[in-house]
């Protein structure tokens, strides 16, 4: 005699619904983001956060969820955010953070969780040398050595022979000093003075007087965001008449606004996105850079784009290129998918982005070449392409 199936109770139906919801959630791609939307690096982190909102909501037919946290430009908070995103939200990939110190501090956590991370900070030390931990880490900003060479070449062509250096007293400033000294040696230039300051300092008079006493032909300020204005303003106040250079860490509207007339005439290397509409039609990055400019300005107004948002955009492009490949091997929410996603990012080739053309490998977790840099001059409060 055939047994009659037991009727489904409300509790059984609830359990079934929960299981179905769990299966559906497993199919979503969860992206964890930590940015410095407040604190000293806020002028970098805000456009990055704004750009996350422009990223695709589906990839390879799967829904994408973005969990965005603010680390307040603080290393401890960045690590706490990372662990929260990994353990509570079970993210498949992590994008962040904004600054080099924060990104370096996050590496142990993502490596332990075997979850890929794409940093939006510049230092080569984030991805070099490749090892068991850093194999999980990628980044989108140009390496300091690429930009250092651009500055050194420009200095040499302008007749500069001696250089002064002042940079942040952290991993960003030290990384820049390390790479810049290599670049100036290649161009037969000489660093005659070197100073440091904290991102939160309100005075650098002592450091500037020491720099000026060495009488350098040019001075490089290795800072980022609006805190990079302070040394330059002090140099102007003290009557320094040599050439002034900044790094690509200042390439946003807030630096121009805060710096005003004190930053007029400054030279800096930057990603092509900063002057995309001024690039010749033949430039290999013009089209992809203009695509980001159009998307960002449609949401935030003309002239609102910055290179920092471009680094976030490029992180999204790498993720979008890799995810469909990973989806062929595993489902989101699993260790297998995270591993497949890492492998797929490493295999991206000739991907046009806002800053350059990305071709990654097991030995190169950045993947940019010299197509990713241009020299720019600040002229009447705007960025001008300076080929």
Secondary structure by P-SEA (a helix, b strand, c coil): cccccccccaaaaaaaaaaaaaaaaaabbbbbbbccccccaaaaaaaaaaaaaacccccccbbbbbbbbbccccaaaaaaaaaaaacccccccccccccaaaaaaaaaaaaaacbbbbbcccccccccccccccccbbbccccaaaaaaaaaaaaaaacccbbbbbbcccaaaaaaaaaaaaaaaaaccccccccccccccccaaaaaaaaaaacccbbbbcccccccaaaaaaaaaaccccbbbbccccccaaaaaaacccccbbbbbbccccccccccccccaaaaaaaaaaaaaaccccccccaaaaaaaaaaaaaaacaaaaaaccccccaaaaaaaaaaaaacccccccccbbbbccccccccccccbbbbbbccccccccc
